[in-house]
Amino acid sequence: MRRRALKALIALIPLLLAVPVQADWQLAPDQSRVEATITQTNGATPQAHHHQVRNLQGDISPDGTLRLPLKLSQTDLLSRFSDLPPWASLLTNTTLVTLTAQMPPERLDALDIGESLVETLTFRVQTDAVNQQESVPLRFTREGVNQVRVTHAEPLALDGNALMANTTVRTILSMLGYQQIDEHVPVTLNALLVNR
Protein backbone atom coordinates (compact mmCIF):
# COMPACT_ATOMS: atom_id res chain seq x y z
CA MET A 1 0.00 0.00 0.00
CA ARG A 2 2.81 2.39 0.93
CA ARG A 3 4.65 1.54 -2.28
CA ARG A 4 1.57 2.34 -4.32
CA ALA A 5 1.15 5.72 -2.57
CA LEU A 6 4.84 6.47 -3.08
CA LYS A 7 4.61 5.59 -6.80
CA ALA A 8 1.55 7.84 -7.18
CA LEU A 9 3.40 10.69 -5.45
CA ILE A 10 6.46 10.24 -7.68
CA ALA A 11 4.19 10.22 -10.75
CA LEU A 12 2.65 13.53 -9.66
CA ILE A 13 5.97 15.38 -9.27
CA PRO A 14 6.52 16.10 -13.01
CA LEU A 15 2.94 17.38 -13.27
CA LEU A 16 3.40 19.68 -10.30
CA LEU A 17 6.62 21.03 -11.78
CA ALA A 18 5.05 21.57 -15.22
CA VAL A 19 2.05 23.61 -14.04
CA PRO A 20 2.95 27.03 -12.63
CA VAL A 21 1.09 28.17 -9.55
CA GLN A 22 0.82 31.92 -8.99
CA ALA A 23 3.32 32.44 -11.78
CA ASP A 24 5.53 35.48 -12.06
CA TRP A 25 4.52 36.54 -15.56
CA GLN A 26 6.84 38.91 -17.45
CA LEU A 27 6.87 40.29 -20.96
CA ALA A 28 9.49 38.79 -23.27
CA PRO A 29 11.01 42.02 -24.69
CA ASP A 30 12.26 40.48 -27.95
CA GLN A 31 8.74 39.26 -28.76
CA SER A 32 6.63 42.15 -27.47
CA ARG A 33 5.81 45.28 -29.46
CA VAL A 34 3.15 47.85 -30.27
CA GLU A 35 2.65 49.46 -33.67
CA ALA A 36 0.81 52.77 -34.03
CA THR A 37 -0.31 54.91 -36.95
CA ILE A 38 -0.11 58.65 -36.32
CA THR A 39 -1.89 60.89 -38.81
CA GLN A 40 -0.33 64.33 -39.13
CA THR A 41 -3.04 66.95 -39.68
CA ASN A 42 -1.04 70.19 -39.77
CA GLY A 43 -0.07 69.90 -43.45
CA ALA A 44 -2.03 70.60 -46.62
CA THR A 45 -3.38 67.04 -46.55
CA PRO A 46 -3.39 64.50 -43.68
CA GLN A 47 -0.43 62.10 -43.81
CA ALA A 48 -0.30 58.78 -41.96
CA HIS A 49 3.00 57.62 -40.45
CA HIS A 50 3.69 54.21 -38.91
CA HIS A 51 5.69 53.89 -35.71
CA GLN A 52 6.76 51.03 -33.48
CA VAL A 53 7.44 50.56 -29.78
CA ARG A 54 9.48 47.39 -29.36
CA ASN A 55 11.17 45.56 -26.51
CA LEU A 56 8.20 46.03 -24.21
CA GLN A 57 9.13 45.31 -20.63
CA GLY A 58 6.76 44.76 -17.78
CA ASP A 59 5.38 42.18 -15.42
CA ILE A 60 2.39 41.07 -13.42
CA SER A 61 3.10 41.07 -9.70
CA PRO A 62 1.65 38.38 -7.39
CA ASP A 63 -1.04 40.87 -6.31
CA GLY A 64 -2.13 41.26 -9.96
CA THR A 65 -0.60 44.67 -10.76
CA LEU A 66 0.56 44.87 -14.36
CA ARG A 67 3.19 47.61 -14.89
CA LEU A 68 4.32 48.65 -18.37
CA PRO A 69 6.90 51.47 -18.48
CA LEU A 70 7.49 53.00 -21.93
CA LYS A 71 10.81 54.69 -22.80
CA LEU A 72 11.87 56.76 -25.78
CA SER A 73 14.66 54.26 -26.55
CA GLN A 74 12.00 51.60 -27.24
CA THR A 75 10.52 53.62 -30.08
CA ASP A 76 11.68 53.99 -33.67
CA LEU A 77 11.54 57.77 -33.33
CA LEU A 78 15.26 58.20 -32.68
CA SER A 79 16.20 56.44 -35.91
CA ARG A 80 14.48 59.27 -37.81
CA PHE A 81 17.11 61.76 -36.63
CA SER A 82 20.62 61.86 -38.07
CA ASP A 83 22.00 63.92 -35.17
CA LEU A 84 20.36 64.41 -31.83
CA PRO A 85 21.11 67.47 -29.71
CA PRO A 86 22.90 66.51 -26.44
CA TRP A 87 19.88 67.34 -24.30
CA ALA A 88 17.66 65.04 -26.38
CA SER A 89 19.99 62.06 -25.91
CA LEU A 90 19.45 62.41 -22.15
CA LEU A 91 15.76 61.62 -22.73
CA THR A 92 16.38 58.28 -24.45
CA ASN A 93 16.17 56.18 -21.29
CA THR A 94 13.64 58.39 -19.59
CA THR A 95 10.30 56.71 -18.94
CA LEU A 96 7.72 58.64 -20.97
CA VAL A 97 4.72 57.04 -19.28
CA THR A 98 3.99 54.00 -17.15
CA LEU A 99 0.80 52.09 -17.80
CA THR A 100 -0.69 50.14 -14.91
CA ALA A 101 -3.63 47.74 -14.74
CA GLN A 102 -4.94 44.86 -12.65
CA MET A 103 -4.75 41.32 -14.07
CA PRO A 104 -5.08 38.42 -11.62
CA PRO A 105 -2.21 36.02 -12.48
CA GLU A 106 -4.34 33.05 -11.49
CA ARG A 107 -6.50 33.69 -14.57
CA LEU A 108 -3.43 33.06 -16.75
CA ASP A 109 -2.33 30.10 -14.63
CA ALA A 110 -5.73 28.45 -15.15
CA LEU A 111 -5.53 28.54 -18.97
CA ASP A 112 -4.92 25.24 -20.75
CA ILE A 113 -2.56 25.17 -23.73
CA GLY A 114 -4.46 26.44 -26.78
CA GLU A 115 -7.15 28.08 -24.64
CA SER A 116 -7.91 31.82 -24.74
CA LEU A 117 -9.68 34.32 -22.57
CA VAL A 118 -10.67 37.92 -23.21
CA GLU A 119 -10.15 40.26 -20.29
CA THR A 120 -10.92 43.98 -20.32
CA LEU A 121 -8.14 45.72 -18.45
CA THR A 122 -8.41 49.30 -17.26
CA PHE A 123 -5.03 50.89 -17.94
CA ARG A 124 -4.11 53.96 -15.95
CA VAL A 125 -1.73 56.56 -17.32
CA GLN A 126 -0.39 58.96 -14.76
CA THR A 127 2.19 61.65 -15.50
CA ASP A 128 2.66 65.25 -14.44
CA ALA A 129 0.20 66.48 -17.07
CA VAL A 130 -2.09 63.51 -17.65
CA ASN A 131 -4.12 61.37 -15.29
CA GLN A 132 -6.41 59.18 -17.35
CA GLN A 133 -7.64 55.64 -17.67
CA GLU A 134 -8.65 53.55 -20.65
CA SER A 135 -10.43 50.17 -20.80
CA VAL A 136 -8.76 47.82 -23.27
CA PRO A 137 -10.11 44.35 -24.16
CA LEU A 138 -7.16 41.98 -24.53
CA ARG A 139 -7.00 38.37 -25.66
CA PHE A 140 -4.69 36.05 -23.67
CA THR A 141 -3.86 32.73 -25.40
CA ARG A 142 -1.83 29.99 -23.72
CA GLU A 143 0.78 28.91 -26.30
CA GLY A 144 2.89 26.73 -24.02
CA VAL A 145 3.35 25.76 -20.38
CA ASN A 146 5.20 29.01 -19.70
CA GLN A 147 3.95 31.22 -22.56
CA VAL A 148 0.85 33.36 -23.03
CA ARG A 149 0.36 35.47 -26.18
CA VAL A 150 -1.34 38.86 -25.67
CA THR A 151 -3.15 40.64 -28.51
CA HIS A 152 -6.00 43.14 -28.65
CA ALA A 153 -9.44 41.54 -28.76
CA GLU A 154 -10.99 44.28 -30.90
CA PRO A 155 -9.72 47.33 -32.81
CA LEU A 156 -7.66 49.50 -30.49
CA ALA A 157 -6.82 53.20 -30.65
CA LEU A 158 -5.09 55.77 -28.45
CA ASP A 159 -6.46 59.25 -27.82
CA GLY A 160 -4.28 61.64 -29.85
CA ASN A 161 -5.38 64.58 -27.71
CA ALA A 162 -4.20 62.80 -24.55
CA LEU A 163 -0.84 62.05 -26.20
CA MET A 164 -0.38 65.72 -27.06
CA ALA A 165 -1.30 66.68 -23.49
CA ASN A 166 1.81 64.85 -22.23
CA THR A 167 4.62 67.44 -22.27
CA THR A 168 7.42 64.96 -23.05
CA VAL A 169 5.47 63.16 -25.76
CA ARG A 170 4.38 66.46 -27.32
CA THR A 171 8.01 67.71 -27.40
CA ILE A 172 9.17 64.55 -29.17
CA LEU A 173 6.30 64.63 -31.66
CA SER A 174 7.00 68.32 -32.33
CA MET A 175 10.64 67.47 -33.12
CA LEU A 176 9.31 65.03 -35.71
CA GLY A 177 7.11 67.71 -37.25
CA TYR A 178 3.84 66.69 -35.63
CA GLN A 179 2.23 69.97 -34.60
CA GLN A 180 -1.26 68.51 -34.80
CA ILE A 181 -2.29 64.86 -34.95
CA ASP A 182 -5.58 63.08 -35.50
CA GLU A 183 -7.40 62.25 -32.26
CA HIS A 184 -7.65 58.61 -33.43
CA VAL A 185 -4.30 56.73 -33.26
CA PRO A 186 -4.83 53.05 -34.27
CA VAL A 187 -2.66 50.60 -32.36
CA THR A 188 -1.69 46.94 -32.87
CA LEU A 189 -0.39 44.93 -29.91
CA ASN A 190 1.51 41.65 -30.12
CA ALA A 191 3.23 40.59 -26.91
CA LEU A 192 4.39 37.42 -25.18
CA LEU A 193 4.14 36.83 -21.44
CA VAL A 194 6.51 34.22 -20.03
CA ASN A 195 6.67 32.56 -16.64
CA ARG A 196 10.28 32.53 -15.47
Beta strands, then each sheet from edge to edge (+ up, - down):
strand 1: 25-27
strand 2: 33-40
strand 3: 47-53
strand 4: 59-60
strand 5: 65-71
strand 6: 95-102
strand 7: 116-126
strand 8: 131-144
strand 9: 147-152
strand 10: 156-159
strand 11: 184-195
sheet 1: 3+ 2- 11+ 1- 4+ 5- 6+ 7- 8+ 9-
sheet 2: 3+ 2- 11+ 10-
end
